[in-house]
Amino acid sequence: MEEITHRTVAVNGINMHVAEKGEGPVVLLIHGFPELWYSWRHQIVALAAHGYHAVAPDLRGFGDTDAPPAVTSYTMFHVVGDLVGLIEALGRDQVFVVGHDWGALVAWCLCMFRPDKVKALVNLSVVFRPRNPTGKPVETLRTAYGDDYYVCRFQEPGRIEAEFGRVGTSLIIKKFLTYHDPGPVIVPKEKGFGDAPDKENALPSWLSEDDLNYFAGKFEKSGFTGGLNYYRALDLNWELTAPWTGVQIKVPVKFIVGDQDLAYHFPGVQDYISKGGFKRDVPLLEDMVVMEGVGHFINQERPQEISNIILEFIKKF
């Protein structure tokens, strides 16, 4: 890890922290929640060893990147704008992109708004979901899962931050990263995120105490508001992306998901994949990999396999 270098890049009106290693074609690695560049630590090393320049930023609101205070500063246009600025700062016209969780959603939007910037995309966990013109996302989720669904719980500014503060940063990070249930994350208000600590004693083999401490240390410093604002901007994104209703993703894509990933078990996702919807909306989808026994944090849980799949795919271009 000490060979990974760090710098701050001015992009789109903010200062963005970037971790990078290697020389060659750029592979831009986009993390999710509650994560950082550090989620890609294994892939950065593997890509650099195979002749690529791996670049993993902390997205706006996370880690050592600036965190604007307003929820309205966290639309996909802001976040994609940051990455377009980063690509330009790297002196590249096009890059390979790899996304996971929120990073996958950001990557789909990058391909939607600026396909000219993307040579090829490898996305993990979260399929492309076309915009539903008839319903805002938060209300749709509330109808499906109720008020205690985690995305709905995240909506009110300040409330969930206070709850996370009571539980403690380290335990919150641990609960998220070790979640390995394909079912939805339901968190009753009366129990909260600190419930059932007895189940959370052992870390999985792929997550060390040092890893946990790195994540926790950064979130202790930055807080969670920046990351939570992505969820709070869901409906605003829906409103702003109306012109992209019905759009296709026109870049070459590889998709990887774990069969125990809650995103794979989201209602309608497996039908969308198996009945041709995914291929219709992403016509250059080459193929997809479903990894057995793997949960949501797939790039950390199976680092070597994910690195190999990424390398195998991008070397074609």
N, C-alpha and C positions, 0 to 999 in steps of 0.2 A: 504493500500500500504506500510505502514511503516514496516509491518512484512515481506515483501519480502526482502531477503538479497542479497548482491551484492559482487562479487569478480572478480579478474582478473586471468585467467588461461593461461598459456603458451602452445600454440598449434601450430604445423606446422610452427614454425618460427615467429609467431606473438603473441601479447598479446590480448586475447579475453575477453571482459567484459561479465559477465554472471549474470543474475538475477534468483533467485531460491527460492523455498519454498516447505516445506513438506518432508515427508519421505516415502519410498516405491519404487515401480517400477518407473523408470525414464520415463517421457514424455518430449521429446525434441520438443520445439516450435520454428519454423523457420519463421521469418518475411519477408516482402517484401519491396517495394519502394513506397514512401519515408517514411520509417517506422523504428522502433527500437524494442527492447525487449518489450517496453511499449505497443505495440499493443496487447500483450497477457495478459495485467494486470488482466483482469477479469478471464481468463482461469487459470492463475497461482493460484489464490486464490481458485477457484472452485476445481481444480485437487488436490491441497494440502489438502483441506477439506475432500476429499474422499480417502485419503490414497495413494496418488501418490507424487513423487518427481518431481515437475514441474521445468524445466530448459529452460530459454529463453535467448539465447545469442544475443548480437549485432553482426551481421555478419561482416566479414572483410569489411572495408570501411565505416562502419556506427557507429554512436554514440561514445562510449568510447572504441571501439575496434580499433586496429591499422589499418591504411589505407595506404598500399603500394602505391607508386606513379604511377607505370607502369600499363597500361591497361592490359598487358599480365599477370599480377598477379591476374586477376579476372576471370579465367576460372572456369568451374564447377569442375575441378580436384583440384584446389586450395581450393575452398569453401567446397567441400565435404571432402577434406583432413583435413581442420580445424575441421569439425564436427566429423570425425572419431577420431581425436586427443582429442576432448572434451569428446567423449564417453569413450575413454580409460582413460582419466584423472578422470572421474567419477567412474572408477573402474567397469564398466559394460561391459558385452559381447554383450548385445542386449538392445535396448530401443524401446519404442513407439515413433512414429514421427508424428507431425502435422505441415503442411506447408500451407502458404498462399501467393499468388502472386509470386514474385521471390522465396520466400521460398518454394512454391509448386514445382517450377521447380528444385530447389536444392534438395528437397526431392525425386522427381522422379529419379534424377541422383544418389543420395545416394542409392536408391533401385536398380538402374541399376549396379552401380559399386561395392557396398558392401551390397548385400541383407542379408548377414549373420548378419549384425549389426541391422536389423530392425525386431522387432516382428510383428508390424502391422502399417499401415499408414492411417492417416486421412488427406486428402488434400482438400483445399478450393480454389474455383474459377478457377484454371488453370488445365485443363485435361492433361493427358499424350499425347504428340504429338510425334509420331515416326519420326525419322530423315528422311527427304526427301533427297535422294541421288542426286537429279537432280538440286537443287537450294539452294544457300546460303540465309539465313533468311532475312538479311537486304534488299537485292535486291528484294526478293519476296514481302516483305512488301511495298517497294517503288513502285513496279509495281501495287500492289493492291490499295494503298492509296495515292501515290504521295509523293513528297519531304516534304510536311508539316505535314505528320504523325509524331506523337511525337517521336516514336522510331528512325525515320530517322533524326529528328531535334536534337536528343541527340548524334548523332555520332561524330560530330566534337569537339575535346577537347578544352575547354576554352570558346567556343562561348555561349553555353547554360548556363554555370556557370555565365558568365557576364550578361546574360539576367535575370537570377534568382536574381543576385545581385541588378540589377536596380529595380526589382519589390519588393524585400524584402522577407526574409526567411519566415516570418509568413504568408504572403499572399499566397506564393507558396504552403506551406504545407496545408493551408486552402483550396486552389483550388483543390488540389489532393484529400484530404480526404473527401471533400464534393461533389466530382464529382459523379453524380447519373444518368448519361445518358448512355443507353446501346449502343449508337453509338460510333464509333472510336474517339479518341482524335486527332483532327486536329487543328494545331496551325500555322496559316499563319505567315510567317516571318515578314510581315509588321505590324501585330497586336501584336504578341508575347503573352507570358503567362500572362501579366498584363492586358489584355483586359477585359472590362466589369466588373469592380469592383462593380458596383451597384447591380449585381446579387448575390453578395457574402456576404451580410451583416449578415444574421442570421446563427448561427451554428445549426446543427441538434441536437436533444435531446440527442443523444448518445455521442456527442463530446463537452466537456466543454471548457471554456477559459483556465482553468488550464491544460487540456490535450493538447490543441493546443500549449500552452506556453512551455510545456515540450518538445514536438517534435521540436518546433522552436528553443528553447534554445540549444539543442544538435546539430541541423544542422547549427545553427549560428556559433558554435564552430568548427565543423568538416568540414563544407562545403558539397557540393553535389557530388564532383568528384568521391568519392569512390562508391557511389550508381550508378552514371551514367556509371561507367566503366563496370558494369554488362551488360548494353546494348551495350557498345562498344566492348565487347568480344563475342557478339553473333556469328559472322562469324567465329572467331577463335574456339569457341566451336564446331561449325558445322564441321570444318576441323578435329579437334582432336577426335571427337566422331565417326568418320567413322567406326571403328571396331565394334561399337554397333548398326549399322544399322540392323533393323529387330528384335532387342531384345525384349523380353517380360519382364514385371514387375512381379516378382514371389513372392510377399508378399501380405498378406491380406490387402485389401484397402476399405475404405469408402470415398465417394466423395460428397462434399456439394458445392452448388453454388446458388447465388441469380438470380432470373429471370430478374433482371435489371442490372446484371453485364456485363460490356463491354466484359469480357473474354468469357462469355457464348454466346455472339452474334458475336464473331469472325467468319468470313466466314468458313463454313464447320464443326464447332464444334458440333452443334446440330445434324447434320446428322451423324457425327462420333459417337456420343453417341447413337442415336436412331437406327442406322442401323447395330450396332454390332461391329464397329471398336474398340471402347473403351474396350469392354469386350474381344475382340480377343487379344488385346495388353496387357491387364491387367486381365488375366484369373481369378485371385482371388478377383476381384472387387465384393464385397458382394451386395452392392446396392448403389444408389445415391439419394441425397435429393436435390430437387430444391425448394428454399424458395421464396414464393411470395412477390413481392414488395421490395425485398432487393437488394442493390447495391453491389459494389465491396468489400468494407471493412467490410465484413460480420461478422467477429469475434468481431468487435467493435460495429457494428450496432445491432446485435442480440446476445449479449454475453451469456445470460443464455441458450438460445436454442442451441448455438454452443457447449457450455460446456457440456450440457446434452447429445448431440449426441456423442461427443467424449467419454464421460464416459460410455455410453451405449455400444459403440462398443468395447472399449479396455478391458472392464471387462470380455469379452468372452475368453481372452487369458491368 
